[in-house]
Amino acid sequence: MIRRALLGVTAALSIAALVGCGGGDKPAAKNEVTFSILSTESAQNMEGYWQPILKDMEKSTGLTVKPFFSSSYSALIEAMRFKQTDLGWFSNRSGLDAVRRSNGEVFARTFDDSGTDGYRSIILVRKDSPITQADLLKCDKRLTLGMGDVKSTSGNLAPMALFFTPAGIDPAECFKTVLTATNYQANMFAVANGKLDATVGNSTALQLSLARGDKQTSQLKTIWESEILPEDPIVWRKDLDPAVKEKLRQFFLTYGQGNTPEAAQQRANMKKLSIGGFRPADDSHLLFVRKMEAGEELGLAQKAKDPAKIADAQKKLNAVSAEAAAAAAKAPPAGTN
């Protein structure tokens, strides 16, 4: 309850700051947009990684681009809902909330050019730890666990829907402590330093940390990983000026493309974030996370042994599964724009 309250305060303060700077519910000028960025690391680090991309966005579109960094998923969603941001880089689950609550719409998504277009939710322990998956499912309140924000896809939804809930485990009831961190790096370092027994993370955050030479991260090992999860969506408000939308669309879908020195530099900018580029997308990109949500709801209903809730959850899961199958049948081959 305390952690949730603190997250709520963080979101409220972030929105208050934006309102103070942006003039309440007034839409941004046509020559200016505010781009929100989820701080999966410290805001200072994320600003350094994104600054070259945002400058290129300004150069390409002719728009003034103002960044809004936050580690609070709720702050990002609420900022878009109150028209204090115009578009942003979201996780899949927070992007879904932006679509549901903030008049958002997916128009692009990142892709990974490493050979695996997607990432995995993972659970990490120290390399010298004897802890196994079976130990995490004992529900004996002996271990401590780190997890992500409740609106995080890989930090919360995926491990719940694909690992804990199917085994009938509620981490809040089964672990000695569950620590919710504002970014993956904090929990990974806590495990490396012996302050947590295990933590949820994601493969991209782990790979980036290792590539940057973080010695603490090198002390960790993966004991569980999910199936491949879709890359992150870029979401804009539906009510943005169509001319602004087209400028932004053209920027994202052409950024880093081609064989020029400029394109090579753009790819180098994105590589620091483990982004290979951007592809067109729509709200169907979020069907995977909707399916995980429905699966988790069914698992919780089954645990509660409530026939009515089970039937309702199964109906929802069947519906979203059918919708996902139809979308997959219409999708172009992987790797095409």
Long-range contacts (C-beta under 8 A, 24 or more apart in sequence): 3-180, 4-150, 7-72, 7-74, 7-149, 7-180, 8-74, 10-70, 10-71, 10-72, 10-74, 10-75, 11-70, 11-72, 11-74, 11-75, 11-78, 14-68, 14-70, 14-72, 14-75, 14-78, 14-79, 15-75, 15-78, 15-79, 15-82, 15-84, 18-68, 18-79, 18-82, 18-84, 18-85, 19-82, 19-84, 22-84, 25-82, 25-83, 26-83, 27-83, 27-239, 28-83, 28-86, 30-241, 30-243, 30-244, 31-62, 31-63, 31-64, 32-63, 32-64, 32-65, 32-66, 33-63, 33-64, 33-65, 33-66, 33-86, 33-87, 33-240, 33-244, 33-248, 34-65, 34-66, 34-67, 34-68, 34-79, 34-84, 34-85, 34-86, 35-65, 35-66, 35-67, 35-68, 35-85, 35-86, 35-87, 35-88, 35-89, 36-67, 36-68, 36-69, 36-70, 36-76, 36-79, 36-80, 36-85, 36-87, 36-88, 36-89, 36-90, 37-67, 37-68, 37-69, 37-70, 37-88, 37-89, 38-70, 38-71, 38-73, 38-76, 38-88, 38-89, 38-90, 38-91, 38-94, 39-69, 39-70, 39-71, 39-182, 39-183, 40-71, 40-183, 40-184, 40-185, 40-205, 41-183, 41-184, 41-185, 42-183, 42-185, 43-69, 43-70, 43-71, 49-269, 49-272, 49-273, 50-273, 52-269, 53-255, 53-266, 53-269, 53-270, 56-251, 56-255, 56-266, 56-269, 57-248, 57-251, 60-247, 60-250, 60-251, 60-254, 60-255, 61-244, 61-247, 61-248, 61-250, 61-251, 62-247, 63-244, 63-247, 63-248, 71-182, 71-183, 72-149, 72-182, 73-97, 73-149, 73-150, 73-151, 73-152, 74-149, 74-151, 77-101, 77-102, 77-151, 78-102, 80-104, 80-235, 80-237, 83-237, 86-236, 86-237, 86-240, 86-244, 87-234, 87-235, 87-236, 87-237, 87-240, 87-248, 88-234, 88-235, 89-232, 89-234, 90-232, 90-233, 90-234, 90-235, 91-151, 91-152, 91-153, 91-154, 91-232, 92-153, 92-229, 92-230, 92-232, 92-233, 92-285, 92-286, 92-288, 92-289, 93-151, 93-152, 93-153, 93-156, 93-157, 93-289, 93-293, 94-151, 94-152, 94-153, 95-232, 95-233, 95-235, 95-286, 96-286, 96-289, 96-290, 97-151, 98-235, 99-235, 99-283, 99-286, 102-237, 103-237, 103-238, 103-239, 104-235, 104-236, 104-237, 104-238, 105-235, 105-236, 105-237, 105-238, 105-282, 105-283, 106-233, 106-234, 106-235, 106-281, 106-282, 106-283, 106-285, 106-286, 107-234, 107-235, 107-236, 107-245, 107-248, 107-249, 107-252, 107-280, 107-281, 107-282, 108-233, 108-234, 108-249, 108-252, 108-253, 108-278, 108-279, 108-280, 108-281, 109-230, 109-231, 109-232, 109-233, 109-234, 109-278, 109-279, 109-281, 109-285, 110-231, 110-232, 110-234, 110-275, 110-276, 110-277, 110-278, 111-231, 111-275, 111-276, 111-277, 111-278, 111-279, 112-204, 112-231, 112-274, 112-275, 112-276, 113-276, 113-277, 114-274, 114-276, 116-228, 117-231, 117-334, 117-335, 118-228, 118-229, 118-230, 118-231, 119-154, 119-202, 119-203, 119-204, 119-228, 119-229, 119-231, 120-154, 120-202, 120-203, 120-225, 120-226, 120-227, 120-228, 120-229, 121-153, 121-154, 121-155, 121-158, 121-159, 121-162, 121-200, 121-201, 121-202, 121-225, 121-226, 121-229, 122-154, 122-200, 122-201, 122-202, 122-203, 122-206, 122-222, 122-224, 122-225, 122-226, 123-159, 123-163, 123-198, 123-199, 123-200, 123-201, 123-222, 123-223, 123-224, 123-225, 124-188, 124-191, 124-198, 124-199, 124-200, 124-201, 124-206, 124-220, 124-221, 124-222, 124-223, 125-191, 125-197, 125-198, 125-220, 125-221, 125-223, 126-191, 126-192, 126-194, 126-219, 126-220, 126-221, 127-219, 127-220, 127-221, 129-197, 129-198, 129-221, 131-197, 131-198, 131-223, 132-223, 133-163, 133-223, 133-224, 136-163, 136-169, 136-198, 136-223, 136-224, 137-164, 137-167, 137-169, 138-174, 139-169, 139-173, 139-174, 140-174, 141-174, 141-175, 141-176, 142-176, 143-175, 143-176, 143-197, 143-198, 144-175, 144-176, 144-177, 144-178, 144-179, 144-195, 144-196, 144-197, 144-198, 145-171, 145-175, 145-177, 145-178, 145-179, 145-196, 145-197, 145-198, 145-199, 145-200, 146-178, 146-179, 146-180, 146-181, 146-187, 146-190, 146-191, 146-196, 146-198, 146-199, 146-200, 147-171, 147-178, 147-179, 147-180, 147-181, 147-187, 147-199, 147-200, 148-180, 148-181, 148-184, 148-187, 148-200, 149-180, 149-182, 150-180, 153-229, 153-289, 153-292, 154-200, 154-201, 154-202, 154-226, 154-229, 155-184, 155-200, 155-201, 155-202, 156-200, 157-289, 157-292, 157-293, 157-296, 158-226, 158-229, 158-292, 159-200, 159-224, 159-226, 160-296, 161-292, 161-293, 161-295, 161-296, 161-299, 162-226, 162-227, 162-292, 162-295, 163-224, 163-226, 165-295, 165-296, 165-299, 165-300, 165-303, 166-299, 168-299, 168-303, 185-209, 185-214, 188-216, 188-217, 188-220, 189-216, 189-217, 191-220, 192-216, 192-217, 192-219, 192-220, 198-223, 202-229, 204-274, 207-274, 208-273, 208-274, 229-288, 230-285, 230-288, 230-289, 233-281, 233-285, 233-286, 234-278, 234-281, 249-280, 252-278, 253-278, 253-279, 253-280, 253-337, 279-337, 280-337, 284-327, 284-331, 287-320, 287-323, 287-324, 287-327, 288-324, 290-320, 290-324, 291-317, 291-320, 291-321, 291-324, 294-320, 294-321
